[in-house]
Amino acid sequence: MTRPDAAATISALLDRWADGIRRRDLDQIAAQFTDDALFQGFDPEPAFGRDAVIAYYGKQPPGLTADHTLLHSRTLAPGAVLGYAAVTFHRPDAPVQVHLTVVAVEVDGQWLISHYHVSRVQ
């Protein structure tokens, strides 16, 4: 494994994630995560794995989109990068702003989210 360009790696990964949200393609969204990903959205308890990601986004309202701006990134080790982004989820009722932290790992040549955590910006 080579040392990745952390910003480019995270940006491309979040672009694929946001595109899946925009198209409401639950399989595409889940495909951006590792099989055992730790996922902490707005639910009170963390969830694990792609099935949890599908369940979470499946209960979101139709028309949801996500715009992201990468605020910080760094390489943690060969095959592991960290990203911190400002995300606005555009919901039918009102936008929701969050900070998103992701850790992505390289699995069989593909970058996937292993850890996902959002915090609402008040």
Backbone as JSON Lines, residues from 0, in Angstrom:
{"i":0,"aa":"M","n":[0.84,-1.18,0.0],"ca":[0.0,0.0,0.0],"c":[0.89,1.24,0.0]}
{"i":1,"aa":"T","n":[0.46,2.21,-0.78],"ca":[1.19,3.48,-0.79],"c":[0.47,4.48,0.09]}
{"i":2,"aa":"R","n":[1.17,5.54,0.43],"ca":[0.54,6.59,1.22],"c":[-0.42,7.34,0.31]}
{"i":3,"aa":"P","n":[-1.69,7.39,0.67],"ca":[-2.67,8.05,-0.2],"c":[-2.65,9.56,-0.04]}
{"i":4,"aa":"D","n":[-3.21,10.25,-1.01],"ca":[-3.52,11.66,-0.87],"c":[-4.82,11.69,-0.08]}
{"i":5,"aa":"A","n":[-4.73,12.0,1.2],"ca":[-5.89,11.89,2.1],"c":[-7.07,12.73,1.63]}
{"i":6,"aa":"A","n":[-6.82,13.97,1.24],"ca":[-7.91,14.86,0.83],"c":[-8.63,14.31,-0.4]}
{"i":7,"aa":"A","n":[-7.87,13.88,-1.39],"ca":[-8.49,13.35,-2.61],"c":[-9.24,12.05,-2.32]}
{"i":8,"aa":"T","n":[-8.67,11.22,-1.48],"ca":[-9.3,9.95,-1.14],"c":[-10.63,10.17,-0.43]}
{"i":9,"aa":"I","n":[-10.64,11.02,0.6],"ca":[-11.87,11.27,1.37],"c":[-12.89,11.99,0.5]}
{"i":10,"aa":"S","n":[-12.46,12.97,-0.28],"ca":[-13.41,13.72,-1.13],"c":[-14.1,12.8,-2.12]}
{"i":11,"aa":"A","n":[-13.35,11.93,-2.76],"ca":[-13.95,11.0,-3.73],"c":[-14.93,10.05,-3.04]}
{"i":12,"aa":"L","n":[-14.56,9.57,-1.87],"ca":[-15.43,8.66,-1.12],"c":[-16.72,9.37,-0.7]}
{"i":13,"aa":"L","n":[-16.61,10.59,-0.19],"ca":[-17.81,11.34,0.2],"c":[-18.66,11.73,-1.02]}
{"i":14,"aa":"D","n":[-18.02,11.96,-2.16],"ca":[-18.79,12.22,-3.39],"c":[-19.66,11.01,-3.75]}
{"i":15,"aa":"R","n":[-19.1,9.81,-3.67],"ca":[-19.87,8.59,-3.99],"c":[-20.99,8.39,-2.98]}
{"i":16,"aa":"W","n":[-20.71,8.63,-1.7],"ca":[-21.72,8.52,-0.63],"c":[-22.85,9.51,-0.88]}
{"i":17,"aa":"A","n":[-22.51,10.77,-1.16],"ca":[-23.53,11.8,-1.39],"c":[-24.35,11.51,-2.64]}
{"i":18,"aa":"D","n":[-23.71,10.97,-3.67],"ca":[-24.44,10.62,-4.89],"c":[-25.46,9.52,-4.59]}
{"i":19,"aa":"G","n":[-25.07,8.54,-3.8],"ca":[-26.02,7.49,-3.41],"c":[-27.2,8.05,-2.63]}
{"i":20,"aa":"I","n":[-26.93,9.01,-1.74],"ca":[-28.01,9.64,-0.99],"c":[-28.95,10.39,-1.93]}
{"i":21,"aa":"R","n":[-28.37,11.18,-2.84],"ca":[-29.17,11.97,-3.79],"c":[-30.07,11.06,-4.63]}
{"i":22,"aa":"R","n":[-29.54,9.92,-5.05],"ca":[-30.31,9.0,-5.89],"c":[-31.14,8.02,-5.07]}
{"i":23,"aa":"R","n":[-31.02,8.1,-3.75],"ca":[-31.7,7.18,-2.82],"c":[-31.38,5.73,-3.18]}
{"i":24,"aa":"D","n":[-30.12,5.51,-3.49],"ca":[-29.62,4.18,-3.84],"c":[-28.95,3.6,-2.59]}
{"i":25,"aa":"L","n":[-29.73,2.88,-1.82],"ca":[-29.25,2.37,-0.53],"c":[-28.06,1.43,-0.69]}
{"i":26,"aa":"D","n":[-28.06,0.64,-1.76],"ca":[-26.94,-0.26,-1.99],"c":[-25.66,0.51,-2.29]}
{"i":27,"aa":"Q","n":[-25.77,1.59,-3.06],"ca":[-24.59,2.4,-3.35],"c":[-24.07,3.06,-2.08]}
{"i":28,"aa":"I","n":[-24.96,3.58,-1.26],"ca":[-24.54,4.18,0.0],"c":[-23.79,3.15,0.83]}
{"i":29,"aa":"A","n":[-24.4,1.99,1.03],"ca":[-23.8,0.95,1.86],"c":[-22.48,0.44,1.29]}
{"i":30,"aa":"A","n":[-22.35,0.46,-0.03],"ca":[-21.13,-0.02,-0.67],"c":[-19.92,0.86,-0.35]}
{"i":31,"aa":"Q","n":[-20.15,2.03,0.21],"ca":[-19.04,2.92,0.59],"c":[-18.5,2.59,1.98]}
{"i":32,"aa":"F","n":[-19.07,1.6,2.64],"ca":[-18.7,1.24,4.0],"c":[-18.11,-0.17,4.04]}
{"i":33,"aa":"T","n":[-17.25,-0.41,5.02],"ca":[-16.74,-1.76,5.23],"c":[-17.87,-2.65,5.78]}
{"i":34,"aa":"D","n":[-17.69,-3.94,5.66],"ca":[-18.69,-4.89,6.16],"c":[-18.95,-4.72,7.66]}
{"i":35,"aa":"D","n":[-17.93,-4.27,8.4],"ca":[-18.06,-4.15,9.86],"c":[-17.99,-2.7,10.34]}
{"i":36,"aa":"A","n":[-18.31,-1.75,9.46],"ca":[-18.19,-0.33,9.8],"c":[-18.96,0.04,11.06]}
{"i":37,"aa":"L","n":[-18.36,0.9,11.87],"ca":[-19.06,1.52,12.99],"c":[-19.76,2.75,12.44]}
{"i":38,"aa":"F","n":[-21.07,2.84,12.65],"ca":[-21.88,3.92,12.08],"c":[-22.66,4.61,13.19]}
{"i":39,"aa":"Q","n":[-22.38,5.89,13.38],"ca":[-23.11,6.68,14.37],"c":[-23.74,7.88,13.68]}
{"i":40,"aa":"G","n":[-25.03,7.72,13.32],"ca":[-25.8,8.83,12.79],"c":[-26.51,9.51,13.94]}
{"i":41,"aa":"F","n":[-27.77,9.88,13.76],"ca":[-28.53,10.54,14.81],"c":[-29.26,9.58,15.74]}
{"i":42,"aa":"D","n":[-29.24,8.3,15.43],"ca":[-29.85,7.34,16.35],"c":[-29.06,7.34,17.66]}
{"i":43,"aa":"P","n":[-29.72,7.03,18.77],"ca":[-29.03,7.09,20.06],"c":[-27.92,6.05,20.23]}
{"i":44,"aa":"E","n":[-28.01,4.96,19.54],"ca":[-27.01,3.9,19.67],"c":[-26.22,3.75,18.37]}
{"i":45,"aa":"P","n":[-24.96,3.41,18.46],"ca":[-24.2,3.15,17.24],"c":[-24.69,1.86,16.59]}
{"i":46,"aa":"A","n":[-24.41,1.77,15.31],"ca":[-24.77,0.57,14.56],"c":[-23.51,0.06,13.84]}
{"i":47,"aa":"F","n":[-23.59,-1.15,13.34],"ca":[-22.42,-1.77,12.73],"c":[-22.8,-2.46,11.43]}
{"i":48,"aa":"G","n":[-22.0,-2.23,10.4],"ca":[-22.12,-2.96,9.16],"c":[-23.02,-2.31,8.12]}
{"i":49,"aa":"R","n":[-22.95,-2.87,6.93],"ca":[-23.69,-2.33,5.79],"c":[-25.21,-2.44,5.96]}
{"i":50,"aa":"D","n":[-25.68,-3.5,6.57],"ca":[-27.14,-3.62,6.77],"c":[-27.65,-2.49,7.65]}
{"i":51,"aa":"A","n":[-26.88,-2.08,8.63],"ca":[-27.27,-0.97,9.49],"c":[-27.29,0.34,8.71]}
{"i":52,"aa":"V","n":[-26.34,0.52,7.81],"ca":[-26.3,1.71,6.96],"c":[-27.54,1.76,6.08]}
{"i":53,"aa":"I","n":[-27.9,0.63,5.49],"ca":[-29.11,0.56,4.65],"c":[-30.35,0.88,5.47]}
{"i":54,"aa":"A","n":[-30.44,0.32,6.66],"ca":[-31.61,0.59,7.51],"c":[-31.69,2.06,7.88]}
{"i":55,"aa":"Y","n":[-30.57,2.67,8.21],"ca":[-30.55,4.08,8.61],"c":[-30.99,4.99,7.47]}
{"i":56,"aa":"Y","n":[-30.37,4.83,6.31],"ca":[-30.71,5.7,5.19],"c":[-32.07,5.35,4.59]}
{"i":57,"aa":"G","n":[-32.51,4.13,4.77],"ca":[-33.83,3.73,4.29],"c":[-34.96,4.44,5.01]}
{"i":58,"aa":"K","n":[-34.72,4.88,6.23],"ca":[-35.78,5.57,6.97],"c":[-35.7,7.1,6.83]}
{"i":59,"aa":"Q","n":[-34.74,7.57,6.03],"ca":[-34.63,9.01,5.79],"c":[-35.68,9.43,4.75]}
{"i":60,"aa":"P","n":[-36.08,10.7,4.77],"ca":[-37.14,11.13,3.87],"c":[-36.7,11.16,2.41]}
{"i":61,"aa":"P","n":[-37.61,10.82,1.51],"ca":[-37.31,10.97,0.08],"c":[-36.91,12.41,-0.22]}
{"i":62,"aa":"G","n":[-36.0,12.59,-1.13],"ca":[-35.55,13.92,-1.49],"c":[-34.33,14.39,-0.71]}
{"i":63,"aa":"L","n":[-33.85,13.57,0.23],"ca":[-32.68,13.94,1.02],"c":[-31.46,14.06,0.11]}
{"i":64,"aa":"T","n":[-30.68,15.11,0.33],"ca":[-29.39,15.25,-0.34],"c":[-28.36,15.67,0.7]}
{"i":65,"aa":"A","n":[-27.08,15.55,0.35],"ca":[-26.01,15.91,1.27],"c":[-24.92,16.65,0.51]}
{"i":66,"aa":"D","n":[-24.63,17.86,0.96],"ca":[-23.5,18.63,0.43],"c":[-22.39,18.6,1.46]}
{"i":67,"aa":"H","n":[-21.17,18.37,1.02],"ca":[-20.06,18.28,1.97],"c":[-18.89,19.17,1.56]}
{"i":68,"aa":"T","n":[-18.21,19.66,2.58],"ca":[-16.98,20.42,2.4],"c":[-15.94,19.82,3.33]}
{"i":69,"aa":"L","n":[-14.87,19.33,2.76],"ca":[-13.81,18.74,3.56],"c":[-13.06,19.84,4.3]}
{"i":70,"aa":"L","n":[-13.0,19.72,5.62],"ca":[-12.34,20.72,6.46],"c":[-10.92,20.31,6.85]}
{"i":71,"aa":"H","n":[-10.71,19.01,6.98],"ca":[-9.39,18.51,7.4],"c":[-9.28,17.06,6.97]}
{"i":72,"aa":"S","n":[-8.08,16.68,6.63],"ca":[-7.81,15.27,6.32],"c":[-6.35,14.99,6.62]}
{"i":73,"aa":"R","n":[-6.09,13.72,6.87],"ca":[-4.7,13.31,7.05],"c":[-4.6,11.8,6.88]}
{"i":74,"aa":"T","n":[-3.41,11.4,6.52],"ca":[-3.1,9.98,6.41],"c":[-2.74,9.49,7.8]}
{"i":75,"aa":"L","n":[-3.39,8.44,8.23],"ca":[-3.1,7.86,9.53],"c":[-1.98,6.83,9.44]}
{"i":76,"aa":"A","n":[-2.0,6.09,8.36],"ca":[-1.02,5.05,8.09],"c":[-1.24,4.61,6.65]}
{"i":77,"aa":"P","n":[-0.31,3.88,6.07],"ca":[-0.61,3.35,4.74],"c":[-1.92,2.55,4.81]}
{"i":78,"aa":"G","n":[-2.86,2.9,3.95],"ca":[-4.13,2.19,3.93],"c":[-5.17,2.71,4.9]}
{"i":79,"aa":"A","n":[-4.91,3.88,5.54],"ca":[-5.9,4.44,6.47],"c":[-5.82,5.97,6.45]}
{"i":80,"aa":"V","n":[-6.97,6.61,6.23],"ca":[-7.04,8.07,6.21],"c":[-8.2,8.54,7.07]}
{"i":81,"aa":"L","n":[-8.07,9.78,7.54],"ca":[-9.1,10.4,8.36],"c":[-9.61,11.64,7.64]}
{"i":82,"aa":"G","n":[-10.92,11.86,7.72],"ca":[-11.5,13.06,7.16],"c":[-12.49,13.69,8.11]}
{"i":83,"aa":"Y","n":[-12.53,15.02,8.09],"ca":[-13.45,15.79,8.91],"c":[-14.12,16.78,7.97]}
{"i":84,"aa":"A","n":[-15.45,16.73,7.89],"ca":[-16.17,17.53,6.9],"c":[-17.37,18.25,7.52]}
{"i":85,"aa":"A","n":[-17.71,19.37,6.92],"ca":[-18.98,20.04,7.2],"c":[-19.97,19.5,6.18]}
{"i":86,"aa":"V","n":[-21.1,19.02,6.66],"ca":[-22.12,18.45,5.78],"c":[-23.44,19.13,6.07]}
{"i":87,"aa":"T","n":[-24.14,19.48,5.01],"ca":[-25.51,19.94,5.14],"c":[-26.4,18.9,4.49]}
{"i":88,"aa":"F","n":[-27.26,18.29,5.31],"ca":[-28.27,17.38,4.8],"c":[-29.49,18.24,4.46]}
{"i":89,"aa":"H","n":[-29.87,18.25,3.21],"ca":[-31.05,19.0,2.79],"c":[-32.24,18.06,2.86]}
{"i":90,"aa":"R","n":[-33.08,18.31,3.86],"ca":[-34.28,17.51,4.08],"c":[-35.48,18.31,3.59]}
{"i":91,"aa":"P","n":[-36.6,17.66,3.3],"ca":[-37.78,18.39,2.84],"c":[-38.28,19.43,3.85]}
{"i":92,"aa":"D","n":[-38.11,19.17,5.14],"ca":[-38.62,20.1,6.15],"c":[-37.64,21.23,6.47]}
{"i":93,"aa":"A","n":[-36.34,20.95,6.52],"ca":[-35.34,21.97,6.84],"c":[-33.95,21.36,6.71]}
{"i":94,"aa":"P","n":[-32.95,22.17,6.39],"ca":[-31.59,21.62,6.32],"c":[-31.06,21.31,7.72]}
{"i":95,"aa":"V","n":[-30.17,20.33,7.77],"ca":[-29.52,19.95,9.02],"c":[-28.02,19.99,8.77]}
{"i":96,"aa":"Q","n":[-27.32,20.79,9.59],"ca":[-25.88,20.9,9.45],"c":[-25.19,20.02,10.49]}
{"i":97,"aa":"V","n":[-24.17,19.31,10.03],"ca":[-23.42,18.42,10.91],"c":[-21.94,18.54,10.61]}
{"i":98,"aa":"H","n":[-21.16,18.06,11.56],"ca":[-19.76,17.76,11.31],"c":[-19.66,16.25,11.22]}
{"i":99,"aa":"L","n":[-18.96,15.79,10.22],"ca":[-18.81,14.37,9.96],"c":[-17.35,13.99,10.07]}
{"i":100,"aa":"T","n":[-17.07,12.98,10.87],"ca":[-15.74,12.4,10.94],"c":[-15.8,11.0,10.36]}
{"i":101,"aa":"V","n":[-14.9,10.71,9.45],"ca":[-14.8,9.37,8.88],"c":[-13.36,8.89,8.93]}
{"i":102,"aa":"V","n":[-13.23,7.61,9.15],"ca":[-11.95,6.93,8.95],"c":[-12.19,5.97,7.8]}
{"i":103,"aa":"A","n":[-11.35,6.09,6.79],"ca":[-11.47,5.21,5.62],"c":[-10.25,4.31,5.55]}
{"i":104,"aa":"V","n":[-10.49,3.08,5.13],"ca":[-9.41,2.1,4.99],"c":[-9.45,1.53,3.58]}
{"i":105,"aa":"E","n":[-8.29,1.1,3.13],"ca":[-8.21,0.49,1.81],"c":[-8.45,-1.01,1.93]}
{"i":106,"aa":"V","n":[-9.45,-1.5,1.22],"ca":[-9.81,-2.91,1.24],"c":[-9.81,-3.4,-0.21]}
{"i":107,"aa":"D","n":[-8.91,-4.29,-0.51],"ca":[-8.8,-4.84,-1.86],"c":[-8.75,-3.74,-2.93]}
{"i":108,"aa":"G","n":[-7.97,-2.69,-2.66],"ca":[-7.78,-1.62,-3.62],"c":[-8.88,-0.58,-3.65]}
{"i":109,"aa":"Q","n":[-9.87,-0.7,-2.78],"ca":[-10.98,0.26,-2.74],"c":[-11.02,0.93,-1.37]}
{"i":110,"aa":"W","n":[-11.27,2.23,-1.37],"ca":[-11.37,2.97,-0.12],"c":[-12.8,2.94,0.39]}
{"i":111,"aa":"L","n":[-12.94,2.51,1.67],"ca":[-14.25,2.35,2.29],"c":[-14.26,2.98,3.67]}
{"i":112,"aa":"I","n":[-15.43,3.43,4.1],"ca":[-15.59,4.03,5.42],"c":[-15.65,2.91,6.46]}
{"i":113,"aa":"S","n":[-14.76,2.99,7.42],"ca":[-14.72,2.02,8.52],"c":[-15.36,2.59,9.78]}
{"i":114,"aa":"H","n":[-15.32,3.91,9.9],"ca":[-15.88,4.6,11.08],"c":[-16.55,5.88,10.6]}
{"i":115,"aa":"Y","n":[-17.8,6.1,11.02],"ca":[-18.61,7.25,10.59],"c":[-19.3,7.81,11.81]}
{"i":116,"aa":"H","n":[-19.11,9.12,12.04],"ca":[-19.73,9.74,13.2],"c":[-20.15,11.17,12.86]}
{"i":117,"aa":"V","n":[-21.43,11.48,13.06],"ca":[-21.9,12.86,12.85],"c":[-22.23,13.51,14.19]}
{"i":118,"aa":"S","n":[-22.01,14.82,14.22],"ca":[-22.4,15.65,15.36],"c":[-23.16,16.84,14.78]}
{"i":119,"aa":"R","n":[-24.35,17.07,15.29],"ca":[-25.16,18.18,14.82],"c":[-24.52,19.5,15.21]}
{"i":120,"aa":"V","n":[-24.52,20.43,14.26],"ca":[-24.03,21.78,14.52],"c":[-25.23,22.61,14.93]}
{"i":121,"aa":"Q","n":[-25.17,23.2,16.09],"ca":[-26.32,23.98,16.61],"c":[-26.25,25.41,16.14]}
